[in-house]
């Protein structure tokens, strides 16, 4: 996990002011991959008890706009945040417990899927979501 110094450098590199809430939110997103907003708020409040919901929402919005975190929202789930940015990766989602894990592209470079008709778009990303049962839920389902 990145240290506070790394978070400071990330913020400065993105031309964002270094604030305690921004560092705390970054720390939470790095500590809890694919966390929803409520989980990020709980983690930040463990460090900064008086931080408001709105402050965390504002920081997440700023960090996403600066490409320091990525917002994902697989169909049927609330928005989640991850620290893995700058690459074209995909996700596996457990149909039972909602666990989300990263999956690298199977073959090729971004985009790793070629559209049958690009309709004139300059495609730079392809999103794939694999769905199934995670190992724990698969075991429970068999029992």
Number of C-alpha atoms within 10 A of each C-alpha: 7 11 10 13 10 13 20 19 14 18 20 12 12 14 10 15 11 14 11 14 20 23 20 23 25 27 21 23 25 19 16 16 17 25 21 19 18 13 15 27 23 14 20 26 18 13 14 14 11 9 15 14 15 10 14 21 16 14 18 24 15 15 21 17 13 16 15 20 22 20 19 15 12 18 9 7 11 11 14 20 22 22 21 17 13 10 12 18 20 17 20 19 20 19 14 14 11 16 14 21 14 15 14 11 19 10 9 8 12 15 17 18 16 11 11 6 7 9 8 6 8 7 13 10 15 15 13 16 15 15 15 14 19 19 10 11 16 13 10 10 10 6 6
